[in-house]
Structures are given as structure tokens and as C-alpha cells.
Amino acid sequence: MILAGAMLERGRLGPSMLFILCWNTFVYYVLAYWEWNPSGWLYQLGLYDFAGSGPVHIASGFGALAWSMMLGPRIDDSNTTNKRHVPHFKAHSPLLMTLGTVLIWFGWFAFNGGSTANLSLRSIYVVVNTNFAACGGGVAWVLLDYIYIRKFSLVGFCSGIISGLVGITPAAGFVLVYVSPLVGMLTAVCCFYTVRYSYLLRVDDGLDIFAIHGVGGYVGDILTGIFANKMVPALDGVSGDTYLGGWWNGNFRQLGLQLAGATTCAAWSFFVSCILLFAINKIPGMHLRATEEDEIRGLDFAYIEDAISDYDDGNMIIHNGQAVETPRPASYSKSS
């Protein structure tokens, strides 16, 4: 469901569901087979991807980039005519964002920790690495925010945590505990600057899926090739000497394998997503983008009938199933 964020505020529900179904079939399953099946060519090549950076994060990030490009930018109050104008909105609810981040953070322990498929010392390493990387990512993002705006940001802290978690996903079962905060910090730095300069792409990726999951997963794969230590996989009591480690153990070839694997996942997801989106958009009645009227009204009201809160700073209410504009108080100002 990471991918679904790309349709933010402008994608039609039916075509989006069809695309996600096709994407799972032709992108995720293919990449998962290549990486995790003993017959997969990336598996046989020797790619290190502990919990699914390639099929999950890189694929979702680059698929979201393709989807955002195909949909075009959202409409905003300041510009409803220039289709190349990319709007920038503040986070609607930092409180809900923080709650969601905490739930994801907790769930990531099972996501990574369960990938050992047994209860061993390696499982403990994985969970601790996951937590330390999240902390490192959050601290790095907050510090960068402070450098640029001289303020601390809760939204930035949440973004840094997710970046660190994404970065440690391929590395959690391969790196030493004291390396994991560095993995989280380096990933968060790369994601931060991708978000900061994402306007250069002129793509409206409202949830920064490409910047955090696509770039974060790619960086995590590379860092795995650098910091992987052959001692850590052996702690599961099964792997033995199967893994040679990365640059940390003098296995310099591993970084090239990681680059090849990450690039393959990114390219396959992006180009297959573009083909699927183009084909679905050509099906009669399955055009991807919502009408301008529905966008302005709000897709919650257009398709679902419920909304988490009112639109336009509390200026919209529901009346007989319709979004109705209510008079603003005299003291109202857009800047407030």
C-alpha cells in the first residue's frame, strides 16, 4: 500500500485499484522471485537484501514516481490552470502523522525481525539494528531541519524515522549494532536532500514516496554492500559461512552486486509501471485522473462519503451527501 500514496487527491479509485492489482502481479511478484527464490537470478548473483528493500521500497518508490508523473500535479487554490505547477502543502495533522509513525516504527520490528524465520541471536541483532537506525534517521533529519530553518520539526523527525527504517531494511541482518545508527543517518541525509530538491523533477509526490522509499531503499542497498559483516548472518545458526560480507570484510565485489540489484529493481518498477498506467488510462471509462470538479470538492466526498476532517480550514461541511461551503468568520484570514 506504500504505492497508493501516489494517487493523493487526484487519482480515481477504480483505475487505481486495477493498477495496484496489476502492479503487484507484474512488478512486486517478479522482483520478489528474482531476489528470494533460489532460482531467481538476483538471488543466485548473491544480492544482500534482508527484508525486502528492492521488491518493497525501491519498487514502490519508483512506481510512485511513474504514477505521479502520469497523473500530473494536484490543483490548488493559487493555481488551477497551469498543469505544470507543483503545489506545496503543509502536513494536515502532525499529531496523526506522529501516531502513524509510532505504529509503523513498532510494526517494523516484526517486518524486519520476522525475516530471520527463526528465533536466534541474529533476530535480536535485527530488532536492535532496526530501532537504532530509526533513531539515527530521526536525529539526522531534525538536525538538518535546524540547520536550514533554525527550528525543530516533528514532521521532519517522523520523516527521518521512516527514512532510517527504510535504509536499514536490507541491512538489518547483515550489519553490526553500532553501525546501524550510521546507516539510518546516511539514509536520512540522502532522503532529506531528495525531498528538499524534489521540485526540480516537477513531479507532485505529495507523500514523498519516491524520496523516502525509492531513494531510501536504494541508499540502503548500497550501504549494505559497504557495511555487511559476515559474522552477523552466522548468528542465526543456519547460514554458517554462506555470506562473505561486504567492504567491511574485504569483499569489494559486493557493492557492485548491490548497485546492480537496486538499479534493476528501480528500472523494472518504473518502466513496467509506466506501461501499465498508459494501458489502463486507454481503457474506456478507466482514465486515471479524477475530474477537476471532484478534485476541488475532495475525493473523500466524491468517492467515500466520509472525511477525516473538514476541508479548507474548517470551511466545508456535509449536507445531504454534498460538500457545502459555509461562511467564514469575519476574523478569518488565509494566512492564519
TACOR-V392311 format. One record per residue. N is the residue number from 1. RES is the residue in three letters. SS is DSSP state (h for helix, s for strand, l for the rest). PSI is psi in degrees with one decimal (NA if undefined). Layout:
((N,RES,SS,PSI) (N,RES,SS,PSI))
//
This chain:
((1,MET,l,-5.5) (2,ILE,h,-43.0) (3,LEU,h,-33.2) (4,ALA,h,-21.8) (5,GLY,h,-17.5) (6,ALA,h,-23.7) (7,MET,h,8.1) (8,LEU,l,116.6) (9,GLU,l,9.6) (10,ARG,l,-2.6) (11,GLY,s,136.3) (12,ARG,l,144.7) (13,LEU,h,-48.7) (14,GLY,h,-55.4) (15,PRO,h,-33.4) (16,SER,h,-41.2) (17,MET,h,-40.1) (18,LEU,h,-42.3) (19,PHE,h,-43.5) (20,ILE,h,-39.2) (21,LEU,h,-47.1) (22,CYS,h,-38.3) (23,TRP,h,-44.4) (24,ASN,h,-39.8) (25,THR,h,-46.1) (26,PHE,h,-11.7) (27,VAL,h,-64.7) (28,TYR,h,-51.0) (29,TYR,h,-36.5) (30,VAL,h,-48.2) (31,LEU,h,-38.9) (32,ALA,h,-39.2) (33,TYR,h,-45.9) (34,TRP,h,-38.0) (35,GLU,h,-37.5) (36,TRP,h,-20.2) (37,ASN,l,135.0) (38,PRO,l,-20.1) (39,SER,l,-8.8) (40,GLY,l,143.0) (41,TRP,h,-31.3) (42,LEU,h,-35.5) (43,TYR,h,-46.9) (44,GLN,h,-27.2) (45,LEU,h,-28.2) (46,GLY,l,25.2) (47,LEU,l,137.5) (48,TYR,l,114.2) (49,ASP,l,93.6) (50,PHE,l,-50.8) (51,ALA,l,10.4) (52,GLY,l,38.7) (53,SER,h,-42.9) (54,GLY,h,-61.8) (55,PRO,h,-28.2) (56,VAL,h,-63.5) (57,HIS,h,-51.6) (58,ILE,h,-45.4) (59,ALA,h,-45.0) (60,SER,h,-42.4) (61,GLY,h,-46.1) (62,PHE,h,-28.1) (63,GLY,h,-39.5) (64,ALA,h,-36.6) (65,LEU,h,-45.4) (66,ALA,h,-43.0) (67,TRP,h,-44.0) (68,SER,h,-39.1) (69,MET,h,-41.6) (70,MET,h,-35.6) (71,LEU,h,-33.5) (72,GLY,l,171.0) (73,PRO,l,159.5) (74,ARG,l,162.2) (75,ILE,l,139.0) (76,ASP,s,170.1) (77,ASP,l,-30.8) (78,SER,l,-16.4) (79,ASN,s,109.2) (80,THR,l,3.3) (81,THR,l,-35.6) (82,ASN,l,104.8) (83,LYS,l,-11.9) (84,ARG,l,-6.5) (85,HIS,l,124.9) (86,VAL,l,113.0) (87,PRO,l,157.1) (88,HIS,l,118.4) (89,PHE,l,146.1) (90,LYS,l,157.4) (91,ALA,l,133.9) (92,HIS,l,-44.8) (93,SER,l,96.1) (94,PRO,h,-30.4) (95,LEU,h,-49.1) (96,LEU,h,-35.6) (97,MET,h,-40.9) (98,THR,h,-43.0) (99,LEU,h,-45.4) (100,GLY,h,-39.8) (101,THR,h,-42.1) (102,VAL,h,-42.5) (103,LEU,h,-42.5) (104,ILE,h,-44.2) (105,TRP,h,-47.7) (106,PHE,h,-43.2) (107,GLY,h,-26.8) (108,TRP,h,-23.9) (109,PHE,h,-38.8) (110,ALA,h,-37.4) (111,PHE,h,-48.8) (112,ASN,h,-48.5) (113,GLY,h,-36.9) (114,GLY,h,-14.7) (115,SER,h,-9.8) (116,THR,h,-21.5) (117,ALA,l,13.7) (118,ASN,l,170.2) (119,LEU,l,107.0) (120,SER,l,178.6) (121,LEU,h,-30.3) (122,ARG,h,-35.7) (123,SER,h,-40.8) (124,ILE,h,-44.0) (125,TYR,h,-45.2) (126,VAL,h,-46.7) (127,VAL,h,-43.9) (128,VAL,h,-43.5) (129,ASN,h,-41.4) (130,THR,h,-45.9) (131,ASN,h,-44.9) (132,PHE,h,-38.9) (133,ALA,h,-39.3) (134,ALA,h,-44.4) (135,CYS,h,-44.2) (136,GLY,h,-41.9) (137,GLY,h,-42.9) (138,GLY,h,-44.0) (139,VAL,h,-44.1) (140,ALA,h,-44.1) (141,TRP,h,-42.5) (142,VAL,h,-41.7) (143,LEU,h,-40.8) (144,LEU,h,-39.5) (145,ASP,h,-44.6) (146,TYR,h,-36.6) (147,ILE,h,-39.9) (148,TYR,h,-36.6) (149,ILE,h,-0.9) (150,ARG,l,32.4) (151,LYS,l,153.4) (152,PHE,l,144.0) (153,SER,l,124.1) (154,LEU,h,-39.2) (155,VAL,h,-41.4) (156,GLY,h,-39.8) (157,PHE,h,-42.9) (158,CYS,h,-42.3) (159,SER,h,-39.5) (160,GLY,h,-38.8) (161,ILE,h,-48.6) (162,ILE,h,-39.9) (163,SER,h,-45.3) (164,GLY,h,-39.1) (165,LEU,h,-40.7) (166,VAL,h,-44.0) (167,GLY,h,-33.7) (168,ILE,h,-10.9) (169,THR,h,-48.1) (170,PRO,l,-17.9) (171,ALA,l,-11.8) (172,ALA,l,-36.3) (173,GLY,l,14.5) (174,PHE,l,-18.2) (175,VAL,l,155.9) (176,LEU,l,157.5) (177,VAL,h,-42.3) (178,TYR,h,-5.7) (179,VAL,h,-27.0) (180,SER,h,-38.6) (181,PRO,h,-35.2) (182,LEU,h,-40.3) (183,VAL,h,-45.6) (184,GLY,h,-42.2) (185,MET,h,-46.3) (186,LEU,h,-39.9) (187,THR,h,-44.5) (188,ALA,h,-38.5) (189,VAL,h,-45.5) (190,CYS,h,-42.0) (191,CYS,h,-39.7) (192,PHE,h,-48.3) (193,TYR,h,-27.3) (194,THR,h,-43.1) (195,VAL,h,-43.0) (196,ARG,h,-35.4) (197,TYR,l,19.7) (198,SER,h,-20.9) (199,TYR,h,-21.3) (200,LEU,h,-26.3) (201,LEU,h,-17.3) (202,ARG,l,43.1) (203,VAL,l,131.7) (204,ASP,l,88.2) (205,ASP,l,84.7) (206,GLY,l,-29.0) (207,LEU,l,7.0) (208,ASP,l,41.3) (209,ILE,h,-43.1) (210,PHE,h,-45.7) (211,ALA,h,-41.4) (212,ILE,h,-44.7) (213,HIS,h,-45.0) (214,GLY,h,-56.9) (215,VAL,h,-41.8) (216,GLY,h,-42.9) (217,GLY,h,-39.2) (218,TYR,h,-46.8) (219,VAL,h,-40.9) (220,GLY,h,-39.9) (221,ASP,h,-43.5) (222,ILE,h,-45.0) (223,LEU,h,-30.1) (224,THR,h,-40.5) (225,GLY,h,-25.4) (226,ILE,h,-47.6) (227,PHE,h,-3.6) (228,ALA,l,133.4) (229,ASN,l,126.2) (230,LYS,h,-16.4) (231,MET,h,-35.0) (232,VAL,h,-49.2) (233,PRO,h,-31.4) (234,ALA,h,-15.6) (235,LEU,h,-10.3) (236,ASP,h,-5.5) (237,GLY,l,5.6) (238,VAL,l,-43.0) (239,SER,l,-36.0) (240,GLY,l,-128.0) (241,ASP,l,23.9) (242,THR,l,-39.0) (243,TYR,l,136.1) (244,LEU,l,-3.3) (245,GLY,l,-171.8) (246,GLY,l,-144.6) (247,TRP,h,-31.0) (248,TRP,h,-35.4) (249,ASN,h,14.4) (250,GLY,l,9.7) (251,ASN,l,78.2) (252,PHE,l,-18.6) (253,ARG,h,-25.0) (254,GLN,h,-35.3) (255,LEU,h,-39.6) (256,GLY,h,-39.1) (257,LEU,h,-39.7) (258,GLN,h,-42.4) (259,LEU,h,-41.9) (260,ALA,h,-43.7) (261,GLY,h,-45.6) (262,ALA,h,-42.2) (263,THR,h,-38.6) (264,THR,h,-47.4) (265,CYS,h,-43.2) (266,ALA,h,-47.9) (267,ALA,h,-44.7) (268,TRP,h,-46.5) (269,SER,h,-44.4) (270,PHE,h,-50.6) (271,PHE,h,-39.0) (272,VAL,h,-38.1) (273,SER,h,-42.8) (274,CYS,h,-42.9) (275,ILE,h,-45.9) (276,LEU,h,-44.6) (277,LEU,h,-42.7) (278,PHE,h,-43.8) (279,ALA,h,-44.3) (280,ILE,h,-39.3) (281,ASN,h,-22.5) (282,LYS,h,-11.7) (283,ILE,l,129.1) (284,PRO,l,130.0) (285,GLY,l,4.4) (286,MET,l,27.5) (287,HIS,l,142.3) (288,LEU,l,-37.1) (289,ARG,s,140.5) (290,ALA,l,161.7) (291,THR,l,157.4) (292,GLU,h,-36.4) (293,GLU,h,-44.2) (294,ASP,h,-35.7) (295,GLU,h,-44.9) (296,ILE,h,-39.7) (297,ARG,h,-36.2) (298,GLY,l,126.9) (299,LEU,h,-25.6) (300,ASP,h,-43.9) (301,PHE,h,-33.6) (302,ALA,h,-36.1) (303,TYR,h,-26.5) (304,ILE,h,-28.3) (305,GLU,l,-11.4) (306,ASP,l,152.8) (307,ALA,l,149.1) (308,ILE,l,-25.5) (309,SER,l,175.3) (310,ASP,l,158.5) (311,TYR,l,163.1) (312,ASP,l,52.9) (313,ASP,l,42.8) (314,GLY,l,17.9) (315,ASN,l,-1.7) (316,MET,s,139.1) (317,ILE,s,164.5) (318,ILE,s,128.7) (319,HIS,s,114.1) (320,ASN,l,41.5) (321,GLY,l,8.7) (322,GLN,s,146.1) (323,ALA,s,119.9) (324,VAL,s,133.5) (325,GLU,s,133.5) (326,THR,l,153.7) (327,PRO,l,140.0) (328,ARG,l,149.3) (329,PRO,l,156.6) (330,ALA,l,-27.4) (331,SER,l,-0.7) (332,TYR,l,138.3) (333,SER,l,144.1) (334,LYS,l,-32.9) (335,SER,l,-21.0) (336,SER,l,NA))
//
